């Protein structure tokens, strides 16, 4: 299995940007991840 480019603390910061009002498209573009990855992280790391 491939190692993630992002640590759990980095993922938490990225997810927090969404909670602060940034939209998913902007977050995905800024951090170089797909929208599917973002939603998978929300599911895995307890996003709302």
N, CA, C and O atoms as a MOPAC input file, in Angstrom:
PM7 MOZYME 1SCF
protein

 N      0.84500 1    -1.18000 1     0.00000 1
 C      0.00000 1     0.00000 1     0.00000 1
 C      0.89400 1     1.24800 1     0.00000 1
 O      1.91000 1     1.29500 1     0.69200 1
 N      0.50400 1     2.24200 1    -0.77600 1
 C      1.29000 1     3.45200 1    -0.92000 1
 C      1.13000 1     4.38500 1     0.27000 1
 O      0.03900 1     4.51900 1     0.82300 1
 N      2.22100 1     5.02700 1     0.65900 1
 C      2.18700 1     5.97200 1     1.77500 1
 C      1.58900 1     7.29700 1     1.31300 1
 O      1.87100 1     7.75500 1     0.20500 1
 N      0.78300 1     7.89800 1     2.13900 1
 C      0.13600 1     9.16200 1     1.81900 1
 C      1.14600 1    10.31300 1     1.81400 1
 O      2.12300 1    10.29900 1     2.56200 1
 N      0.89600 1    11.29800 1     0.96500 1
 C      1.72400 1    12.50900 1     0.94700 1
 C      1.44100 1    13.38400 1     2.15800 1
 O      2.24100 1    14.25700 1     2.49400 1
 N      0.31800 1    13.16000 1     2.81000 1
 C     -0.13400 1    14.01700 1     3.89200 1
 C     -0.17800 1    13.24100 1     5.20900 1
 O     -0.62900 1    12.09700 1     5.25200 1
 N      0.29400 1    13.87500 1     6.27500 1
 C      0.19300 1    13.27000 1     7.60400 1
 C     -1.22200 1    13.52200 1     8.14100 1
 O     -1.93700 1    14.38800 1     7.63600 1
 N     -1.61500 1    12.77100 1     9.15400 1
 C     -2.95500 1    13.00200 1     9.72900 1
 C     -3.15900 1    14.43900 1    10.22500 1
 O     -4.26800 1    14.96700 1    10.13700 1
 N     -2.10800 1    15.07400 1    10.74200 1
 C     -2.27300 1    16.45400 1    11.20600 1
 C     -2.47300 1    17.41000 1    10.02600 1
 O     -3.22200 1    18.38100 1    10.13800 1
 N     -1.81100 1    17.14400 1     8.90000 1
 C     -2.01400 1    17.97100 1     7.71500 1
 C     -3.42400 1    17.77800 1     7.16300 1
 O     -4.06500 1    18.73600 1     6.73000 1
 N     -3.89800 1    16.54500 1     7.18000 1
 C     -5.25800 1    16.26100 1     6.71300 1
 C     -6.27100 1    16.98800 1     7.58700 1
 O     -7.24900 1    17.53800 1     7.08000 1
 N     -6.04200 1    16.99500 1     8.89400 1
 C     -6.95000 1    17.68800 1     9.81200 1
 C     -7.00100 1    19.18000 1     9.50000 1
 O     -8.07400 1    19.78200 1     9.55400 1
 N     -5.86200 1    19.78600 1     9.17500 1
 C     -5.84400 1    21.20700 1     8.82400 1
 C     -6.60700 1    21.46700 1     7.53300 1
 O     -7.32200 1    22.46200 1     7.41500 1
 N     -6.45400 1    20.57600 1     6.57500 1
 C     -7.16900 1    20.71800 1     5.30100 1
 C     -8.67400 1    20.59600 1     5.53100 1
 O     -9.45200 1    21.37400 1     4.97900 1
 N     -9.08400 1    19.62600 1     6.34300 1
 C    -10.51000 1    19.45700 1     6.63400 1
 C    -11.06200 1    20.66100 1     7.39500 1
 O    -12.22400 1    21.03100 1     7.22700 1
 N    -10.22400 1    21.26500 1     8.22900 1
 C    -10.64700 1    22.43300 1     8.98700 1
 C    -10.93500 1    23.61600 1     8.06400 1
 O    -11.80900 1    24.43000 1     8.35800 1
 N    -10.21000 1    23.71600 1     6.95800 1
 C    -10.47400 1    24.78400 1     5.99400 1
 C    -11.91500 1    24.69500 1     5.48800 1
 O    -12.57400 1    25.71800 1     5.30000 1
 N    -12.39800 1    23.47800 1     5.26900 1
 C    -13.78100 1    23.28900 1     4.83100 1
 C    -14.74800 1    23.76700 1     5.90900 1
 O    -15.75300 1    24.41200 1     5.61000 1
 N    -14.44000 1    23.44800 1     7.16400 1
 C    -15.30000 1    23.86900 1     8.27300 1
 C    -15.34000 1    25.38900 1     8.40400 1
 O    -16.32400 1    25.95400 1     8.88200 1
 N    -14.26100 1    26.04600 1     7.97400 1
 C    -14.20000 1    27.50900 1     8.05700 1
 C    -14.87300 1    28.19700 1     6.87000 1
 O    -14.93600 1    29.42500 1     6.82600 1
 N    -15.37600 1    27.41700 1     5.90500 1
 C    -16.17400 1    27.99800 1     4.84100 1
 C    -15.59600 1    27.91900 1     3.44200 1
 O    -16.23400 1    28.38800 1     2.49900 1
 N    -14.42400 1    27.34800 1     3.27100 1
 C    -13.85000 1    27.20300 1     1.92500 1
 C    -14.58300 1    26.09200 1     1.18800 1
 O    -14.98000 1    25.10100 1     1.80200 1
 N    -14.76800 1    26.24300 1    -0.11900 1
 C    -15.47500 1    25.19700 1    -0.85500 1
 C    -14.51400 1    24.07900 1    -1.28100 1
 O    -13.30100 1    24.27600 1    -1.35100 1
 N    -15.07800 1    22.92200 1    -1.55900 1
 C    -14.31000 1    21.70700 1    -1.83700 1
 C    -13.43800 1    21.87600 1    -3.07700 1
 O    -12.29100 1    21.42900 1    -3.09100 1
 N    -13.96800 1    22.51700 1    -4.11700 1
 C    -13.19000 1    22.70000 1    -5.34900 1
 C    -11.90500 1    23.48500 1    -5.08400 1
 O    -10.83900 1    23.11700 1    -5.57900 1
 N    -12.00100 1    24.54700 1    -4.31700 1
 C    -10.83900 1    25.37600 1    -4.00700 1
 C     -9.82900 1    24.60400 1    -3.17300 1
 O     -8.62900 1    24.67200 1    -3.43600 1
 N    -10.29600 1    23.87700 1    -2.17700 1
 C     -9.40500 1    23.09400 1    -1.32200 1
 C     -8.68000 1    22.03700 1    -2.13800 1
 O     -7.46800 1    21.86600 1    -2.00400 1
 N     -9.41400 1    21.32900 1    -2.98000 1
 C     -8.81000 1    20.27800 1    -3.80200 1
 C     -7.74300 1    20.86100 1    -4.72900 1
 O     -6.66600 1    20.28300 1    -4.87700 1
 N     -8.03400 1    21.98100 1    -5.33900 1
 C     -7.07600 1    22.61400 1    -6.25300 1
 C     -5.84700 1    23.11700 1    -5.49500 1
 O     -4.72000 1    22.90800 1    -5.94500 1
 N     -6.04600 1    23.77200 1    -4.35700 1
 C     -4.93400 1    24.34300 1    -3.58900 1
 C     -3.96900 1    23.27900 1    -3.07400 1
 O     -2.76100 1    23.50800 1    -3.01800 1
 N     -4.50100 1    22.11700 1    -2.69900 1
 C     -3.66400 1    21.08700 1    -2.06500 1
 C     -3.31100 1    19.93400 1    -3.00800 1
 O     -2.55400 1    19.03900 1    -2.63500 1
 N     -3.84700 1    19.95200 1    -4.20700 1
 C     -3.49800 1    18.93400 1    -5.18800 1
 C     -4.08200 1    17.56400 1    -4.90900 1
 O     -3.44000 1    16.54600 1    -5.16700 1
 N     -5.30600 1    17.53400 1    -4.38000 1
 C     -5.99800 1    16.26900 1    -4.13800 1
 C     -7.32100 1    16.29000 1    -4.89900 1
 O     -7.82500 1    17.35400 1    -5.25700 1
 N     -7.87200 1    15.11600 1    -5.13900 1
 C     -9.16300 1    15.05400 1    -5.81900 1
 C    -10.28700 1    15.28800 1    -4.81100 1
 O    -10.09700 1    15.18400 1    -3.59900 1
 N    -11.45700 1    15.60600 1    -5.35100 1
 C    -12.62300 1    15.77700 1    -4.47600 1
 C    -12.96700 1    14.46200 1    -3.79500 1
 O    -13.40400 1    14.44900 1    -2.64400 1
 N    -12.77200 1    13.35200 1    -4.50700 1
 C    -13.05200 1    12.03500 1    -3.91600 1
 C    -12.14500 1    11.78500 1    -2.71200 1
 O    -12.59100 1    11.25900 1    -1.69200 1
 N    -10.87700 1    12.16100 1    -2.83400 1
 C     -9.94600 1    12.00100 1    -1.71300 1
 C    -10.39200 1    12.84900 1    -0.53400 1
 O    -10.35700 1    12.40000 1     0.61200 1
 N    -10.80900 1    14.07400 1    -0.81600 1
 C    -11.27700 1    14.95300 1     0.25900 1
 C    -12.44900 1    14.33600 1     1.01100 1
 O    -12.46600 1    14.32000 1     2.24200 1
 N    -13.43500 1    13.82400 1     0.26100 1
 C    -14.60500 1    13.23500 1     0.91300 1
 C    -14.24300 1    11.94600 1     1.65400 1
 O    -14.83800 1    11.64500 1     2.68800 1
 N    -13.27500 1    11.18000 1     1.13800 1
 C    -12.81400 1     9.97400 1     1.82300 1
 C    -12.16100 1    10.34700 1     3.15600 1
 O    -12.37700 1     9.68600 1     4.17200 1
 N    -11.35900 1    11.41700 1     3.13600 1
 C    -10.73400 1    11.90000 1     4.37900 1
 C    -11.79300 1    12.33200 1     5.38000 1
 O    -11.68100 1    12.03200 1     6.56900 1
 N    -12.82500 1    13.03600 1     4.91100 1
 C    -13.89600 1    13.46400 1     5.82700 1
 C    -14.55700 1    12.25100 1     6.46600 1
 O    -14.86900 1    12.26200 1     7.65600 1
 N    -14.76800 1    11.20900 1     5.67200 1
 C    -15.39700 1    10.00600 1     6.20200 1
 C    -14.47500 1     9.31600 1     7.21200 1
 O    -14.91700 1     8.88700 1     8.27800 1
 N    -13.21000 1     9.21600 1     6.86800 1
 C    -12.24500 1     8.49300 1     7.69500 1
 C    -11.85700 1     9.26100 1     8.95600 1
 O    -11.72400 1     8.66000 1    10.02200 1
 N    -11.67700 1    10.55700 1     8.85700 1
 C    -11.16800 1    11.34900 1     9.97500 1
 C    -12.26500 1    12.11100 1    10.70700 1
 O    -11.97700 1    13.05300 1    11.44500 1
 N    -13.50200 1    11.71800 1    10.51400 1
 C    -14.58700 1    12.23600 1    11.33800 1
 C    -15.08500 1    13.60700 1    10.96700 1
 O    -15.51300 1    14.36100 1    11.84000 1
 N    -15.04300 1    13.95600 1     9.68700 1
 C    -15.60500 1    15.23400 1     9.28100 1
 C    -17.11400 1    15.22800 1     9.45100 1
 O    -17.72800 1    14.16900 1     9.58900 1
 N    -17.70000 1    16.39700 1     9.44000 1
 C    -19.15000 1    16.52000 1     9.67000 1
 C    -19.93900 1    16.13500 1     8.45300 1
 O    -21.16900 1    16.18100 1     8.47500 1

